[in-house]
Amino acid sequence: MSGLWIAQTEGAKFWLPAMNDLKNRGLQAILIACVEGFPEAIETLYPQAAVQLCIVHLVGT
């Protein structure tokens, strides 16, 4: 399932409605998510999902 959303920033404030859109269109579960800066959006809607920083941010920290 995919979608296209355009925004000025990529924080949780933007991604929560985008993730809600996916959930409303039938996304039932996320097993693992590799993200850059919005784990809260995924954790809110899919608390069972494993969330990991993208490799660039994981190596950089």
MDAnalysis code that builds the backbone (N, CA, C; Angstrom):
import MDAnalysis as mda
import numpy as np

u = mda.Universe.empty(183, n_residues=61, atom_resindex=np.repeat(np.arange(61), 3), trajectory=True)
u.add_TopologyAttr("name", ["N", "CA", "C"] * 61)
u.add_TopologyAttr("resid", np.arange(1, 62))
u.add_TopologyAttr("resname", ["MET", "SER", "GLY", "LEU", "TRP", "ILE", "ALA", "GLN", "THR", "GLU", "GLY", "ALA", "LYS", "PHE", "TRP", "LEU", "PRO", "ALA", "MET", "ASN", "ASP", "LEU", "LYS", "ASN", "ARG", "GLY", "LEU", "GLN", "ALA", "ILE", "LEU", "ILE", "ALA", "CYS", "VAL", "GLU", "GLY", "PHE", "PRO", "GLU", "ALA", "ILE", "GLU", "THR", "LEU", "TYR", "PRO", "GLN", "ALA", "ALA", "VAL", "GLN", "LEU", "CYS", "ILE", "VAL", "HIS", "LEU", "VAL", "GLY", "THR"])
u.atoms.positions = np.array([
    [0.852, -1.153, 0.000],
    [0.000, 0.000, 0.000],
    [0.900, 1.218, 0.000],
    [0.558, 2.210, -0.763],
    [1.399, 3.402, -0.811],
    [0.537, 4.649, -0.915],
    [1.200, 5.781, -0.775],
    [0.538, 7.060, -0.899],
    [1.570, 8.133, -1.164],
    [1.104, 9.305, -1.504],
    [1.990, 10.438, -1.755],
    [1.442, 11.630, -0.988],
    [2.263, 12.173, -0.094],
    [1.878, 13.321, 0.707],
    [2.980, 14.358, 0.591],
    [2.609, 15.604, 0.461],
    [3.584, 16.688, 0.312],
    [3.439, 17.633, 1.499],
    [4.585, 17.986, 2.101],
    [4.569, 18.883, 3.258],
    [5.874, 19.650, 3.333],
    [5.878, 20.698, 4.140],
    [7.066, 21.516, 4.355],
    [8.091, 20.798, 5.231],
    [7.612, 19.967, 6.161],
    [8.495, 19.253, 7.087],
    [8.111, 17.778, 7.110],
    [8.899, 16.972, 7.820],
    [8.610, 15.542, 7.863],
    [8.460, 15.017, 9.287],
    [7.989, 15.854, 10.182],
    [7.837, 15.444, 11.570],
    [6.563, 14.654, 11.815],
    [6.396, 14.223, 13.057],
    [5.239, 13.416, 13.449],
    [3.931, 14.160, 13.222],
    [3.945, 15.475, 13.354],
    [2.735, 16.273, 13.165],
    [2.181, 16.101, 11.752],
    [3.072, 15.964, 10.788],
    [2.651, 15.712, 9.408],
    [2.321, 14.240, 9.182],
    [3.154, 13.350, 9.710],
    [3.032, 11.935, 9.389],
    [1.875, 11.230, 10.070],
    [1.397, 11.743, 11.192],
    [0.269, 11.084, 11.858],
    [-0.961, 11.040, 10.946],
    [-1.372, 12.148, 10.310],
    [-2.497, 12.060, 9.366],
    [-2.193, 11.160, 8.160],
    [-0.950, 11.162, 7.693],
    [-0.583, 10.295, 6.568],
    [-0.701, 8.823, 6.967],
    [-0.217, 8.486, 8.153],
    [-0.318, 7.105, 8.635],
    [-1.781, 6.728, 8.887],
    [-2.559, 7.689, 9.373],
    [-3.990, 7.467, 9.570],
    [-4.671, 7.156, 8.248],
    [-4.263, 7.855, 7.191],
    [-4.807, 7.615, 5.858],
    [-4.540, 6.174, 5.427],
    [-3.313, 5.712, 5.628],
    [-2.976, 4.327, 5.281],
    [-3.815, 3.336, 6.090],
    [-3.969, 3.623, 7.378],
    [-4.764, 2.735, 8.241],
    [-6.220, 2.704, 7.777],
    [-6.755, 3.870, 7.433],
    [-8.142, 3.948, 6.963],
    [-8.338, 3.235, 5.630],
    [-7.272, 3.110, 4.845],
    [-7.359, 2.410, 3.559],
    [-7.044, 0.926, 3.681],
    [-6.860, 0.438, 4.905],
    [-6.756, -0.998, 5.107],
    [-5.436, -1.530, 5.624],
    [-4.458, -0.668, 5.873],
    [-3.187, -1.154, 6.421],
    [-3.437, -1.645, 7.844],
    [-3.318, -2.946, 8.046],
    [-3.668, -3.537, 9.335],
    [-2.513, -3.599, 10.313],
    [-1.297, -3.774, 9.813],
    [-0.159, -3.916, 10.717],
    [1.126, -3.484, 10.027],
    [2.057, -3.008, 10.829],
    [3.413, -2.720, 10.376],
    [4.325, -3.579, 11.237],
    [5.112, -4.420, 10.609],
    [6.013, -5.281, 11.373],
    [7.265, -4.533, 11.793],
    [7.879, -3.812, 10.842],
    [9.069, -3.020, 11.145],
    [9.039, -1.776, 10.275],
    [9.443, -0.666, 10.855],
    [9.509, 0.592, 10.120],
    [10.892, 1.190, 10.306],
    [11.509, 1.548, 9.224],
    [12.807, 2.218, 9.247],
    [12.538, 3.675, 8.908],
    [12.693, 4.560, 9.883],
    [12.254, 5.945, 9.722],
    [13.376, 6.924, 10.024],
    [13.126, 8.167, 9.640],
    [14.119, 9.212, 9.845],
    [13.780, 10.101, 11.030],
    [12.522, 10.397, 11.238],
    [12.243, 11.319, 12.319],
    [10.809, 11.365, 12.786],
    [10.047, 10.332, 12.543],
    [8.652, 10.376, 12.969],
    [8.177, 9.074, 13.607],
    [8.969, 8.488, 14.515],
    [8.535, 7.216, 15.109],
    [7.238, 7.343, 15.902],
    [6.954, 8.521, 16.426],
    [5.749, 8.701, 17.238],
    [4.485, 8.409, 16.441],
    [4.463, 8.794, 15.173],
    [3.278, 8.566, 14.340],
    [3.012, 7.078, 14.174],
    [4.057, 6.312, 13.947],
    [3.898, 4.867, 13.787],
    [3.551, 4.232, 15.127],
    [4.254, 4.615, 16.182],
    [4.024, 4.031, 17.508],
    [2.619, 4.312, 18.023],
    [2.040, 5.449, 17.636],
    [0.690, 5.797, 18.066],
    [-0.348, 4.873, 17.445],
    [-0.237, 4.638, 16.142],
    [-1.239, 3.841, 15.436],
    [-0.927, 2.350, 15.403],
    [0.349, 2.014, 15.454],
    [0.779, 0.615, 15.382],
    [1.782, 0.340, 16.501],
    [1.319, 0.272, 17.754],
    [2.238, 0.121, 18.886],
    [3.049, -1.179, 18.862],
    [2.595, -2.186, 18.122],
    [3.321, -3.451, 18.047],
    [4.473, -3.396, 17.046],
    [4.560, -2.347, 16.244],
    [5.594, -2.244, 15.210],
    [6.976, -2.006, 15.824],
    [7.973, -2.646, 15.262],
    [9.363, -2.375, 15.640],
    [9.817, -1.162, 14.833],
    [10.301, -0.135, 15.513],
    [10.721, 1.095, 14.843],
    [12.228, 1.253, 14.999],
    [12.898, 1.485, 13.894],
    [14.356, 1.640, 13.880],
    [14.716, 2.887, 13.084],
    [15.750, 3.596, 13.530],
    [16.235, 4.740, 12.766],
    [16.803, 4.278, 11.438],
    [16.702, 5.143, 10.425],
    [17.324, 4.808, 9.149],
    [18.833, 4.691, 9.358],
    [19.499, 3.986, 8.488],
    [20.918, 3.665, 8.662],
    [21.789, 4.916, 8.764],
    [21.460, 5.965, 8.026],
    [22.250, 7.197, 8.072],
    [22.221, 7.790, 9.473],
    [21.042, 7.841, 10.096],
    [20.928, 8.408, 11.436],
    [21.412, 7.430, 12.506],
    [21.277, 6.157, 12.253],
    [21.746, 5.155, 13.203],
    [23.267, 5.184, 13.308],
    [23.950, 5.279, 12.184],
    [25.414, 5.323, 12.162],
    [25.925, 6.670, 12.663],
    [25.175, 7.735, 12.380],
    [25.612, 9.076, 12.752],
    [25.493, 9.390, 14.228],
    [24.732, 8.596, 14.984],
    [24.541, 8.916, 16.406],
    [25.409, 8.074, 17.296],
])
